[in-house]
Amino acid sequence: MISLKQQTRTPSKQTRSPAAKSSSAKVAVVIGGGVAGWAAARVLSHLGWRVELHEKSSATASKGHALLLMKNGLSALESMGVKGDLLKHGSQIKFAKTRVSGSNNSEILTDCVCLPRNALVEALDCSSEIKLFHDSQVVGIEEGDLGSFIRFDDGGVRRADLIVGADGVRSVVRQFVAPDFKIRMGRVQEFVALLPKIENRFFPSQIVRKIHLPKQGLAAGIAPAGPGREVVWIQFDHQRWCDSQQSDRELLESILIQLPRAIAIRIRNAQAVHRWRTCDAVKLEKMSRGNVLLVGDAAHPCLPFTSQGANAALVDAVNLGRGLRQHVLMDDALDQFCSKSAAAANQHLQAGRMLEQEFLSGRMTALPRSASLAAA
């Protein structure tokens, strides 16, 4: 028998007083303060749940670079009531121009917005309605006589009617839900930087420009990411470019020599360049165990070619809300969520792997993204 003594945890000083909820309202604990966590917390709070969000770092919105919001993500945001305010922080993308082996390819894009990740997190932030805990490190989920509970690194424990694992690719919650889950590292990795926009007539505000150098196993792109911002990224075949003796800076410099000057200048002037070691995983047939649920990258990491990391997380939150509204029993609600999210995750998984092979073989001629873009 496990004896539990619930420890009181102090909310972050940055948390505003939560809106009053009925004392009989169900309690949800969301673990992870990224896009997936805030989206789930927002939906649950608007359904009348008392919500806690636990983030292991001292802040939630300062990390990350930029992302593409596609049709399904934008539809999910609209249903959450945040799309209108959010778009002014990003750039609507109407065209993609890709240069491959000397040939130029143009593509019209609809329902595509590029913006900094922190702008999306801040738009989803509903800390006036929930309890927000910073520096709150979860070390595991365990089962006791009274059901599942969360264990924290300071020895504290917490029970809830619903536990949502939104803690990313290296999810602690997933170790409880799916202990045999295996991550597959992607062969194509990325360097990404978000930086102030350099005024240049060759890079209009509504166009993504990308160059693919298949013989070198390289691609790079520039996209506007909101007022005065650009995101620059470089994709490279890890097997062809990586030397175990190289530092990230040495690797980056060896790649920049092969790329257009406009890309190299921007990357070299960036204050921070993030190396993204990409990954995916075979889909989970079941993304829940009892009252513990996985959302976002914790449930279905996908390769960046799909542009679906954040979008799929937003759709997860909407699907969770729909399941809870349509079913009285928690098991039925989570079963509906898992069915919908697993089907979409498998489509993104297959699309990502196909696009990875197209990149490696030199057949990629357009801006890659998952074909599964059904509205949320």
C-alpha positions in Angstrom: 0.0 0.0 0.0 1.2 3.5 -0.8 0.5 6.1 1.8 -0.1 9.5 0.4 0.2 12.8 2.1 -0.6 15.6 -0.3 1.8 18.4 -0.1 0.7 22.0 -0.7 2.4 23.6 -3.6 2.8 27.4 -3.9 1.7 28.9 -7.2 4.1 31.1 -9.2 4.3 34.7 -8.0 3.4 35.7 -11.6 0.0 34.0 -11.3 -3.0 36.3 -11.0 -5.9 35.3 -8.8 -7.9 32.5 -10.6 -11.4 33.1 -11.5 -13.9 31.6 -9.0 -14.8 28.0 -9.8 -17.4 25.9 -8.2 -15.9 23.8 -5.3 -17.5 20.8 -6.9 -15.8 21.4 -10.3 -13.5 18.7 -11.5 -9.7 19.3 -11.1 -7.3 18.9 -14.0 -3.5 19.1 -13.7 -1.6 19.9 -16.9 2.1 19.1 -17.0 4.1 21.3 -19.4 3.9 25.0 -20.2 4.4 24.9 -24.0 1.8 25.2 -26.7 0.2 21.8 -26.0 -0.1 22.5 -22.2 -1.5 26.0 -22.5 -4.0 25.0 -25.2 -5.3 22.1 -23.1 -5.4 24.3 -19.9 -7.4 26.9 -21.8 -10.0 24.5 -23.1 -10.4 22.7 -19.8 -10.8 26.0 -17.9 -13.4 27.2 -20.3 -15.3 24.0 -19.7 -15.5 24.9 -16.1 -12.7 22.7 -14.7 -10.4 23.9 -12.0 -7.0 23.7 -13.7 -3.4 23.7 -12.5 -0.5 24.0 -15.0 2.9 22.9 -13.9 6.0 24.0 -15.8 9.5 22.8 -14.9 11.3 26.0 -15.9 11.0 29.5 -14.4 9.2 30.9 -17.4 6.9 29.5 -20.2 6.8 32.0 -23.1 10.5 33.0 -23.6 11.7 29.8 -25.3 11.6 28.7 -28.9 11.9 30.3 -32.3 9.0 30.4 -34.8 6.4 28.1 -36.3 3.9 27.8 -39.1 0.3 27.7 -38.3 -1.6 25.8 -40.9 -5.3 25.4 -41.6 -6.0 22.9 -38.9 -4.1 24.9 -36.2 -5.8 28.2 -37.2 -9.2 26.5 -37.1 -8.4 25.2 -33.6 -7.3 28.7 -32.4 -10.5 30.2 -33.8 -12.6 27.7 -31.8 -10.6 28.8 -28.7 -11.4 32.5 -29.4 -7.8 33.6 -29.8 -7.2 33.7 -33.6 -8.1 37.3 -34.2 -5.7 38.8 -31.6 -3.0 36.4 -32.5 -2.6 37.2 -36.2 -1.3 40.7 -35.6 1.8 39.1 -34.0 2.6 37.0 -37.1 2.9 37.2 -40.8 0.4 35.7 -43.3 2.3 33.6 -45.8 0.7 33.7 -49.3 3.5 32.3 -51.5 6.3 29.8 -51.2 9.2 30.0 -53.7 11.6 27.0 -53.7 14.8 26.8 -55.8 16.0 23.2 -56.5 19.0 22.5 -58.7 18.7 25.8 -60.6 14.9 25.5 -61.1 12.4 27.8 -59.4 9.1 26.6 -58.2 6.3 28.8 -56.9 3.3 27.8 -54.8 0.3 29.7 -53.6 -0.4 29.1 -49.9 -3.7 29.6 -48.1 -4.3 29.6 -44.3 -0.7 29.8 -43.4 0.8 32.2 -40.7 4.3 32.3 -39.4 4.9 33.7 -35.9 7.2 33.5 -32.9 6.4 30.6 -30.6 6.3 32.8 -27.6 3.6 34.9 -29.2 1.4 31.8 -29.6 2.1 30.7 -26.0 1.2 34.2 -24.7 -2.0 34.2 -26.7 -3.1 30.9 -25.2 -2.0 32.0 -21.7 -5.1 31.9 -19.4 -3.3 32.3 -16.1 -6.0 34.6 -14.8 -8.3 31.5 -14.7 -5.9 28.8 -13.6 -3.2 28.1 -11.0 0.2 28.3 -12.6 3.3 26.7 -11.0 6.8 27.5 -12.3 9.9 25.5 -11.3 7.6 22.5 -10.7 9.4 19.4 -11.7 7.4 16.2 -12.2 9.4 13.0 -11.6 6.8 10.4 -12.3 3.2 9.3 -12.3 2.3 6.4 -10.1 -0.7 4.3 -9.2 -1.9 4.0 -5.7 -5.0 2.5 -3.9 -7.0 5.6 -4.9 -5.8 5.9 -8.5 -3.0 7.7 -10.3 -1.1 10.5 -8.7 1.8 12.9 -9.7 5.1 12.8 -7.8 7.2 16.0 -7.7 10.9 16.3 -7.2 10.4 18.0 -3.8 8.5 15.0 -2.5 5.1 16.5 -3.0 2.3 14.6 -4.6 -0.9 15.6 -6.3 -4.1 13.9 -7.3 -6.6 15.1 -9.9 -9.7 14.0 -11.9 -7.6 14.4 -15.1 -3.8 14.5 -15.5 -2.7 15.8 -18.9 0.9 15.1 -20.0 1.9 18.0 -22.3 5.6 17.6 -21.4 7.1 17.2 -24.8 9.2 14.6 -26.6 11.0 13.5 -23.4 7.7 13.2 -21.5 7.9 11.9 -18.0 4.1 11.3 -18.1 4.5 9.0 -21.1 6.7 6.7 -19.1 3.6 5.8 -17.2 1.1 5.7 -20.1 3.3 3.9 -22.6 6.6 2.7 -21.0 7.6 0.8 -24.2 7.3 3.9 -26.4 10.4 4.4 -28.6 11.6 7.5 -30.2 13.1 7.3 -33.7 15.7 10.1 -34.4 15.3 11.8 -37.7 18.1 11.7 -40.3 17.5 15.4 -41.3 18.2 17.9 -38.5 17.8 21.6 -38.4 19.5 24.8 -37.2 16.9 27.5 -36.5 17.2 31.2 -35.6 14.7 34.0 -35.0 16.1 37.4 -35.6 15.3 41.0 -36.4 14.3 41.5 -40.1 17.0 42.7 -42.5 15.4 45.1 -44.9 15.9 43.5 -48.3 13.7 43.9 -51.4 14.4 40.3 -52.4 12.5 39.0 -49.4 8.9 40.4 -49.5 6.8 40.2 -46.4 4.4 37.5 -47.5 6.8 35.0 -49.1 8.7 32.0 -47.8 11.9 31.4 -49.8 13.7 28.2 -49.7 16.7 26.6 -51.5 17.3 22.9 -51.7 20.8 21.6 -52.6 20.2 17.8 -52.9 23.8 17.0 -53.9 25.0 18.5 -50.7 22.1 17.2 -48.6 21.1 20.7 -47.6 18.2 23.1 -47.6 17.6 26.5 -46.1 14.8 29.0 -45.9 13.7 32.4 -44.7 10.2 33.4 -43.7 8.7 36.6 -42.2 7.7 35.9 -38.6 5.7 38.9 -37.5 6.4 42.7 -37.4 10.2 43.2 -37.7 11.1 39.5 -37.4 12.3 36.7 -39.6 12.9 33.0 -39.0 15.8 31.4 -40.8 16.4 27.6 -40.9 18.9 25.2 -42.3 18.1 21.5 -42.8 21.0 19.0 -43.2 21.5 15.3 -43.7 22.9 14.3 -40.3 24.7 11.3 -41.7 26.5 13.3 -44.4 27.4 16.3 -42.4 28.0 15.4 -38.8 31.5 14.6 -37.4 31.5 13.4 -33.8 34.5 15.7 -33.1 32.7 18.8 -34.3 31.1 21.4 -32.1 27.7 22.8 -33.2 29.4 26.0 -34.2 32.0 24.2 -36.4 29.3 22.1 -38.0 27.2 25.2 -38.7 30.2 27.1 -40.2 31.0 24.2 -42.5 27.4 24.2 -43.8 27.1 28.0 -44.2 29.9 28.0 -46.8 27.6 26.0 -49.1 24.6 28.3 -48.7 23.6 31.7 -50.2 25.1 34.8 -48.6 21.7 36.1 -47.5 21.2 33.0 -45.3 24.8 33.0 -44.0 24.7 36.7 -43.0 21.5 36.2 -41.0 22.6 33.1 -39.2 26.0 34.6 -38.3 24.2 37.7 -36.9 21.8 35.7 -34.8 22.2 36.0 -31.1 21.0 32.4 -30.6 20.9 29.5 -33.1 19.1 26.4 -32.0 20.0 22.9 -33.2 17.0 20.7 -33.5 17.7 17.0 -33.3 14.5 15.9 -35.0 12.5 12.8 -34.2 9.3 10.9 -34.6 7.7 7.7 -33.3 5.3 5.0 -34.3 1.8 6.1 -33.3 0.4 5.2 -29.9 -2.7 3.1 -30.2 -3.8 4.4 -26.8 -2.7 7.8 -25.6 -4.3 7.5 -22.1 -4.1 5.2 -19.1 -6.9 5.6 -16.6 -7.3 9.3 -16.1 -3.9 10.1 -17.4 -3.7 11.6 -21.0 -0.9 12.5 -23.4 -1.2 15.5 -25.8 1.1 17.2 -28.3 4.7 15.9 -28.7 4.4 13.7 -25.7 1.9 11.6 -27.6 2.9 12.0 -31.3 6.3 13.7 -32.1 6.6 14.4 -35.8 9.3 15.5 -38.2 9.5 19.2 -39.0 8.7 18.7 -42.7 5.0 18.3 -41.8 4.7 21.7 -40.0 2.4 19.9 -37.6 4.1 20.0 -34.2 2.2 23.0 -32.8 -0.8 22.6 -35.1 -1.4 19.0 -33.9 -1.1 20.1 -30.3 -3.8 22.7 -30.8 -6.1 20.2 -32.5 -5.5 17.8 -29.5 -6.8 20.5 -27.1 -10.0 21.0 -29.2 -10.6 17.3 -29.5 -10.2 16.9 -25.8 -12.8 19.6 -25.2 -15.2 18.0 -27.6 -14.8 14.6 -26.0 -15.5 15.9 -22.5 -18.5 17.9 -23.7 -20.1 15.0 -25.5 -19.6 12.3 -22.9 -20.5 12.0 -19.3 -18.0 9.2 -18.5 -14.3 10.1 -18.5 -13.4 6.8 -20.2 -15.7 7.5 -23.1 -14.4 11.1 -23.5 -10.8 10.0 -23.5 -11.5 7.1 -25.9 -13.0 9.5 -28.4 -10.0 11.8 -28.0 -7.5 9.0 -28.6 -9.4 7.7 -31.6 -9.4 11.1 -33.4 -5.9 12.2 -32.4 -4.3 8.8 -33.2 -5.7 8.8 -36.7 -4.4 12.3 -37.5 -1.0 11.5 -35.8 -0.5 8.5 -38.1 -1.2 10.6 -41.2 1.4 13.1 -40.0 3.9 10.4 -39.2 3.6 8.8 -42.7 3.7 12.2 -44.4 6.8 13.2 -42.4 8.7 10.0 -43.3 7.8 10.3 -47.0 8.9 13.9 -47.0 12.2 13.0 -45.3 12.9 10.5 -48.0 12.1 13.1 -50.7 14.6 15.4 -49.1 17.3 12.8 -49.0 16.7 11.7 -52.6 16.5 15.3 -53.9 12.9 15.0 -55.1 11.5 17.7 -52.8 10.3 20.6 -55.1 7.8 22.5 -52.9 7.4 23.7 -49.3 6.9 20.4 -47.5 4.0 19.9 -45.1 1.6 17.2 -44.1 -1.3 16.4 -46.4 -3.5 15.9 -43.4 -4.7 19.4 -42.8 -8.4 18.8 -42.0 -10.0 21.5 -39.9 -10.1 20.9 -36.2 
